[in-house]
């Protein structure tokens, strides 16, 4: 059996007054092995070191070690020390814990992080195609050139170089009109939704929610105590007429206009104007989730609602986690100028957004054109995969499944 020295102090419980020190130490070590906290093959400190560590006599330690050896819990060998044995299964303590029954909220039921991964997941990019070598080179360069100022940064908006690169990239690729000061870096769409909900909405406020819509948004807004008003989706996107009828004075609306989740419809120009007009009339906020606007496979790229907003109503959110790789944990909010101080004040109370190296690496990835090239390659790859899917469906599932294509988007 491979021996390993325990790399940490073993936590021992308080000694009751009514039992001896020897009995207490014996029970603590024995229970640690039965519980699996002191694993088989773990080398214990020498008796002298053990005694000094826990401030007890060496004689007590030697006595307890010998008793545990006689019971089969420990083994020792001169020159090799003392280590824990592998215990027979029947000697392990049966934990008598009442089962904890946790009923998942309905939006969480069936999520892939609770079950084995399934095909056709919407949140995972083609990781095998990510340019790891380029990212590694940029990471190495960032670390070599990193100054203490980078490690000291705690700007609530995020790394300045990333916000500058992002403002230029979003302007070119998505038609976003903003300055770097309007961008706040977050860990992803989910954190953005949580911050916006808590900063701008109050428990009991009504809010339009696409029906069907993104379950993550439902979770975030419900957590904030917001009253969600389901608004149906038609071939033009969210039905503003239905929203006005159900909650004319709602405080906000959540939309995915570039590619509605999960139906895939692209919001028509007329419907976009309707949404913005309603928001201007009522003072409501429009939360625009541009979760995959870069992956336009049919037709021309579509600009964001934020681009035509004249009343500072639209909060644009997006993420690089679905575009590059999920463990990156970098997303963004593009805020109307009038909301920057409000959002940053709340952000300060959450995590103050200490700037990490990944933000500096991503800034270089965007600035040097790697992001644009990667997105073009991915669009071509995903278009090919979609065509393959259509072909195989027509060949093998004719009459059972149909993939429809419109001028606005593809719909499964």
C-alpha positions as CSV (number, residue, x, y, z in Angstrom):
1,X,0.0,0.0,0.0
2,X,1.3,3.4,-0.9
3,X,2.2,5.4,2.2
4,X,1.5,9.2,2.4
5,X,2.1,11.6,5.2
6,X,-0.9,13.5,6.3
7,X,-0.5,17.1,5.0
8,X,-2.7,18.7,7.6
9,X,-3.5,18.6,11.3
10,X,-6.2,16.2,12.2
11,X,-9.0,18.0,13.9
12,X,-9.8,16.3,17.3
13,X,-12.9,17.0,19.3
14,X,-13.0,18.5,22.8
15,X,-12.1,16.1,25.6
16,X,-15.0,15.6,28.1
17,X,-13.9,16.0,31.7
18,X,-15.1,12.6,32.8
19,X,-12.9,10.5,30.5
20,X,-9.1,10.1,30.6
21,X,-6.7,11.6,28.1
22,X,-5.7,8.2,26.8
23,X,-9.3,7.0,26.2
24,X,-10.2,10.4,24.5
25,X,-7.2,10.2,22.1
26,X,-7.9,6.5,21.3
27,X,-11.6,7.2,20.5
28,X,-10.7,10.3,18.4
29,X,-8.2,8.5,16.2
30,X,-10.3,5.4,15.9
31,X,-13.4,7.4,14.9
32,X,-11.3,9.4,12.4
33,X,-10.4,6.1,10.7
34,X,-14.0,4.8,10.7
35,X,-15.3,8.1,9.3
36,X,-12.7,8.0,6.5
37,X,-11.1,11.3,7.7
38,X,-7.9,9.4,8.4
39,X,-7.5,7.3,5.3
40,X,-5.7,4.0,4.9
41,X,-2.0,4.4,4.1
42,X,-1.8,7.8,5.7
43,X,1.4,8.1,7.7
44,X,1.0,9.6,11.1
45,X,3.6,12.0,12.6
46,X,6.2,10.4,14.9
47,X,5.0,10.0,18.5
48,X,7.3,12.8,19.6
49,X,6.0,15.2,16.9
50,X,2.4,14.1,17.5
51,X,2.7,14.8,21.3
52,X,4.2,18.3,20.6
53,X,1.5,19.0,18.0
54,X,-1.4,18.3,20.3
55,X,0.4,19.3,23.6
56,X,0.1,15.9,25.3
57,X,2.7,13.6,26.7
58,X,4.6,11.3,24.4
59,X,3.8,8.3,26.7
60,X,0.1,8.8,26.1
61,X,0.6,8.9,22.4
62,X,2.8,5.7,22.4
63,X,0.2,3.9,24.5
64,X,-2.7,4.9,22.2
65,X,-0.7,3.9,19.1
66,X,0.1,0.5,20.5
67,X,-3.6,-0.1,21.4
68,X,-4.7,0.9,17.9
69,X,-2.1,-1.5,16.4
70,X,-3.4,-4.3,18.5
71,X,-6.9,-3.6,17.3
72,X,-5.8,-3.6,13.7
73,X,-6.3,0.1,13.0
74,X,-2.6,1.0,12.7
75,X,0.6,-0.6,11.5
76,X,4.2,0.4,12.2
77,X,7.7,-0.6,11.1
78,X,11.0,0.6,12.4
79,X,12.4,3.2,10.1
80,X,9.1,3.6,8.2
81,X,6.8,5.1,10.9
82,X,3.1,4.4,11.7
83,X,0.3,4.4,9.2
84,X,-3.4,3.7,9.0
85,X,-4.6,0.3,7.8
86,X,-7.4,-0.5,5.3
87,X,-10.4,-1.5,7.4
88,X,-12.7,-4.4,6.6
89,X,-16.1,-3.1,5.4
90,X,-18.0,-4.5,8.4
91,X,-15.9,-2.5,10.9
92,X,-16.9,0.8,9.4
93,X,-19.4,2.8,11.3
94,X,-22.8,2.7,9.8
95,X,-23.9,6.3,9.6
96,X,-27.4,6.7,11.0
97,X,-28.4,9.9,9.3
98,X,-31.9,10.6,8.4
99,X,-32.1,11.1,4.6
100,X,-32.3,14.7,3.5
101,X,-35.1,15.1,1.0
102,X,-34.5,18.2,-1.2
103,X,-37.1,18.9,-3.7
104,X,-35.6,20.9,-6.6
105,X,-37.4,24.0,-7.8
106,X,-39.1,23.1,-11.1
107,X,-36.7,25.2,-13.3
108,X,-33.8,23.1,-11.9
109,X,-35.3,19.7,-12.5
110,X,-33.5,17.8,-15.3
111,X,-30.4,20.1,-15.6
112,X,-27.4,18.4,-17.1
113,X,-25.2,19.2,-14.1
114,X,-27.4,17.0,-12.0
115,X,-27.4,14.1,-14.5
116,X,-25.0,12.6,-17.1
117,X,-24.3,14.8,-20.1
118,X,-26.7,14.4,-23.0
119,X,-26.4,15.2,-26.7
120,X,-27.5,18.5,-28.1
121,X,-26.7,20.5,-25.0
122,X,-27.1,24.2,-25.8
123,X,-24.5,25.5,-23.3
124,X,-21.3,23.7,-24.3
125,X,-19.2,24.8,-27.3
126,X,-16.9,22.6,-29.4
127,X,-14.1,22.5,-26.9
128,X,-11.9,20.3,-29.0
129,X,-11.7,23.2,-31.6
130,X,-10.6,25.8,-29.1
131,X,-7.1,27.2,-29.9
132,X,-5.5,26.0,-26.7
133,X,-2.0,26.7,-27.9
134,X,-2.7,30.3,-28.6
135,X,-4.5,30.8,-25.2
136,X,-1.5,29.1,-23.4
137,X,1.0,31.4,-25.2
138,X,-1.0,34.5,-24.2
139,X,-1.4,33.2,-20.7
140,X,2.4,32.6,-20.4
141,X,3.1,36.1,-21.8
142,X,0.6,37.7,-19.4
143,X,2.2,36.0,-16.4
144,X,5.7,37.0,-17.5
145,X,4.8,40.6,-18.0
146,X,2.3,40.9,-15.1
147,X,3.0,43.8,-12.7
148,X,1.9,44.1,-9.1
149,X,-0.8,46.5,-10.3
150,X,-2.6,43.7,-12.1
151,X,-2.7,41.5,-9.0
152,X,-3.8,44.5,-6.9
153,X,-6.7,45.6,-9.2
154,X,-10.2,45.7,-7.6
155,X,-12.1,47.7,-10.1
156,X,-15.8,46.9,-9.8
157,X,-16.1,47.2,-13.6
158,X,-13.3,44.7,-14.4
159,X,-9.9,44.9,-16.1
160,X,-9.7,48.2,-18.0
161,X,-7.9,46.6,-21.0
162,X,-10.6,43.9,-21.3
163,X,-13.4,46.6,-21.2
164,X,-11.7,48.6,-23.9
165,X,-11.2,45.5,-26.1
166,X,-14.7,44.4,-25.5
167,X,-16.3,47.8,-26.4
168,X,-14.5,47.7,-29.7
169,X,-15.3,44.0,-30.4
170,X,-19.0,44.4,-29.5
171,X,-19.3,47.5,-31.6
172,X,-17.9,45.7,-34.7
173,X,-19.5,42.3,-34.2
174,X,-22.8,43.1,-32.6
175,X,-23.5,46.8,-33.3
176,X,-23.3,47.7,-29.6
177,X,-22.9,51.5,-29.0
178,X,-21.0,51.9,-25.7
179,X,-17.9,53.2,-24.0
180,X,-15.6,51.0,-21.9
181,X,-17.0,52.8,-18.8
182,X,-20.4,51.3,-19.5
183,X,-19.1,47.7,-19.4
184,X,-19.1,45.7,-16.2
185,X,-17.3,42.3,-16.2
186,X,-19.1,39.5,-14.4
187,X,-18.7,35.7,-14.1
188,X,-21.5,35.0,-16.7
189,X,-25.1,35.6,-17.6
190,X,-26.4,34.2,-14.4
191,X,-24.5,36.6,-12.2
192,X,-25.5,39.5,-14.4
193,X,-29.2,38.5,-14.1
194,X,-28.8,38.2,-10.3
195,X,-27.2,41.7,-10.0
196,X,-29.7,43.4,-12.2
197,X,-32.7,41.8,-10.5
198,X,-31.5,42.8,-7.0
199,X,-30.4,46.3,-8.0
200,X,-33.4,47.4,-10.1
201,X,-36.3,45.3,-9.0
202,X,-38.1,44.9,-5.7
203,X,-40.0,41.9,-4.3
204,X,-43.5,41.9,-5.7
205,X,-42.6,43.9,-8.8
206,X,-44.1,42.6,-12.0
207,X,-41.9,41.6,-14.9
208,X,-42.5,40.2,-18.4
209,X,-40.9,36.9,-19.0
210,X,-40.7,35.1,-22.4
211,X,-42.9,32.0,-22.4
212,X,-41.2,29.6,-23.0
213,X,-38.0,31.2,-21.8
214,X,-34.6,30.6,-20.2
215,X,-34.8,28.7,-17.0
216,X,-31.7,30.5,-15.5
217,X,-33.5,33.9,-15.8
218,X,-36.6,32.4,-14.1
219,X,-34.4,31.3,-11.2
220,X,-32.6,34.6,-10.9
221,X,-35.8,36.7,-10.9
222,X,-37.7,34.4,-8.6
223,X,-34.8,34.5,-6.1
224,X,-35.3,38.3,-6.1
225,X,-39.0,37.9,-5.3
226,X,-40.1,39.3,-8.7
227,X,-43.6,38.4,-9.9
228,X,-43.0,36.9,-13.4
229,X,-45.7,37.5,-16.0
230,X,-45.4,34.9,-18.8
231,X,-45.7,36.5,-22.2
232,X,-46.1,34.2,-25.3
233,X,-43.7,34.0,-28.2
234,X,-45.0,34.0,-31.8
235,X,-43.2,34.0,-35.1
236,X,-42.1,37.6,-34.6
237,X,-40.8,37.2,-31.0
238,X,-42.3,38.3,-27.7
239,X,-45.9,39.4,-28.0
240,X,-45.9,43.0,-26.7
241,X,-49.7,43.1,-27.2
242,X,-50.1,40.2,-24.8
243,X,-47.7,41.7,-22.4
244,X,-49.6,45.0,-22.3
245,X,-52.8,43.1,-21.7
246,X,-51.4,41.0,-18.8
247,X,-49.2,43.6,-17.0
248,X,-49.2,47.0,-18.7
249,X,-47.1,48.6,-15.9
250,X,-44.5,45.9,-15.5
251,X,-41.1,47.1,-14.3
252,X,-39.0,45.2,-16.7
253,X,-38.9,42.6,-19.5
254,X,-36.4,39.8,-20.3
255,X,-35.8,39.1,-23.9
256,X,-33.5,37.0,-26.1
257,X,-34.2,38.8,-29.4
258,X,-31.2,37.6,-31.6
259,X,-32.1,33.9,-31.1
260,X,-35.0,33.3,-28.7
261,X,-34.3,30.6,-26.2
262,X,-35.5,27.9,-26.6
263,X,-37.7,28.3,-29.8
264,X,-35.0,30.0,-32.0
265,X,-37.1,32.8,-33.3
266,X,-35.5,36.1,-34.2
267,X,-37.4,39.2,-33.0
268,X,-38.7,41.2,-36.0
269,X,-37.7,44.9,-36.4
270,X,-41.3,45.9,-35.9
271,X,-41.5,44.0,-32.6
272,X,-38.2,45.4,-31.4
273,X,-39.6,48.9,-31.9
274,X,-42.8,47.9,-30.0
275,X,-40.7,46.6,-27.0
276,X,-38.6,49.8,-26.8
277,X,-41.7,52.0,-27.2
278,X,-43.4,50.3,-24.3
279,X,-40.3,50.6,-22.2
280,X,-40.0,54.3,-23.0
281,X,-43.7,54.9,-22.1
282,X,-43.6,53.1,-18.8
283,X,-40.1,53.6,-17.6
284,X,-39.4,49.9,-17.7
285,X,-36.1,48.2,-18.2
286,X,-35.3,45.9,-21.1
287,X,-32.9,43.1,-20.1
288,X,-31.4,41.8,-23.4
289,X,-29.7,38.5,-23.2
290,X,-27.4,38.2,-26.2
291,X,-26.3,34.7,-25.2
292,X,-25.3,33.4,-28.7
293,X,-25.7,36.4,-31.0
294,X,-22.3,35.7,-32.6
295,X,-23.5,32.3,-33.9
296,X,-25.8,33.4,-36.6
297,X,-26.0,30.5,-39.1
298,X,-28.7,31.7,-41.5
299,X,-28.9,35.2,-43.0
300,X,-26.9,38.3,-42.0
301,X,-25.8,39.1,-38.4
302,X,-28.4,41.0,-36.4
303,X,-27.7,44.0,-34.3
304,X,-28.8,44.2,-30.7
305,X,-31.7,46.1,-29.3
306,X,-29.3,48.2,-27.3
307,X,-28.1,49.7,-30.6
308,X,-31.4,51.5,-31.3
309,X,-32.3,52.3,-27.7
310,X,-32.7,56.1,-27.4
311,X,-34.0,56.2,-23.8
312,X,-31.3,54.3,-21.9
313,X,-33.8,51.5,-21.2
314,X,-31.7,48.4,-22.4
315,X,-29.3,46.5,-20.3
316,X,-27.3,44.2,-22.5
317,X,-25.8,41.0,-21.0
318,X,-23.6,38.3,-22.6
319,X,-21.0,35.7,-21.8
320,X,-17.8,34.2,-23.2
321,X,-18.4,31.0,-21.4
322,X,-20.5,29.6,-24.2
323,X,-18.4,31.1,-26.9
324,X,-15.0,29.9,-25.7
325,X,-15.1,27.4,-22.7
326,X,-17.4,27.2,-19.7
327,X,-14.7,27.3,-17.0
328,X,-13.5,30.7,-18.2
329,X,-16.3,32.4,-16.1
330,X,-16.2,35.8,-17.8
331,X,-19.4,37.6,-18.9
332,X,-20.4,41.2,-19.2
333,X,-23.1,43.8,-18.7
334,X,-23.4,46.9,-21.0
335,X,-25.3,49.4,-18.8
336,X,-27.1,52.7,-19.6
337,X,-25.0,55.5,-18.1
338,X,-27.6,56.4,-15.6
339,X,-27.4,52.9,-14.0
340,X,-23.7,52.5,-13.7
341,X,-23.4,53.9,-10.1
342,X,-26.4,51.9,-8.9
343,X,-25.0,48.6,-10.3
344,X,-21.5,49.2,-9.0
345,X,-22.8,50.0,-5.5
346,X,-24.5,46.6,-5.4
347,X,-21.5,44.9,-7.0
348,X,-19.2,46.3,-4.3
349,X,-21.2,44.5,-1.7
350,X,-21.0,41.2,-3.5
351,X,-17.4,40.5,-4.5
352,X,-15.8,43.8,-5.5
353,X,-14.6,41.9,-8.7
354,X,-11.0,41.4,-8.1
355,X,-9.4,41.3,-11.5
356,X,-8.0,38.0,-12.5
357,X,-5.4,36.9,-15.0
358,X,-8.1,35.4,-17.2
359,X,-9.4,38.9,-17.9
360,X,-6.0,40.1,-19.0
361,X,-5.5,37.0,-21.2
362,X,-9.0,37.4,-22.8
363,X,-8.2,41.1,-23.5
364,X,-5.2,40.1,-25.5
365,X,-7.2,37.3,-27.2
366,X,-9.7,39.8,-28.4
367,X,-7.3,42.6,-29.2
368,X,-5.0,40.5,-31.3
369,X,-7.8,39.2,-33.5
370,X,-7.9,35.6,-32.2
371,X,-11.5,36.0,-31.0
372,X,-12.8,37.1,-34.4
373,X,-10.9,34.3,-36.2
374,X,-12.2,31.7,-33.7
375,X,-15.8,32.9,-34.1
376,X,-15.6,32.6,-37.9
377,X,-14.2,29.1,-37.6
378,X,-16.9,28.1,-35.2
379,X,-19.7,29.5,-37.3
380,X,-18.5,27.4,-40.3
381,X,-18.2,24.3,-38.1
382,X,-21.6,24.7,-36.5
383,X,-23.2,25.4,-39.9
384,X,-21.7,22.2,-41.2
385,X,-23.0,20.3,-38.2
386,X,-26.4,21.7,-38.7
387,X,-26.4,20.7,-42.3
388,X,-25.3,17.2,-41.3
389,X,-28.2,17.0,-38.8
390,X,-30.7,18.1,-41.4
391,X,-29.4,15.5,-43.8
392,X,-29.5,12.7,-41.3
393,X,-32.9,13.6,-40.0
394,X,-34.3,13.7,-43.5
395,X,-32.7,10.3,-44.2
396,X,-33.4,8.4,-41.0
397,X,-36.3,10.2,-39.2
398,X,-38.5,11.2,-42.1
399,X,-42.0,11.6,-40.9
400,X,-40.9,11.6,-37.3
401,X,-38.9,14.8,-37.1
402,X,-38.6,18.0,-39.2
403,X,-36.1,20.8,-39.0
404,X,-37.6,24.0,-40.3
405,X,-35.6,26.9,-41.6
406,X,-36.9,30.5,-41.8
407,X,-35.4,33.7,-42.9
408,X,-35.1,34.7,-39.3
409,X,-33.6,31.6,-37.6
410,X,-33.5,27.8,-37.7
411,X,-36.0,26.1,-35.5
412,X,-35.8,22.6,-34.2
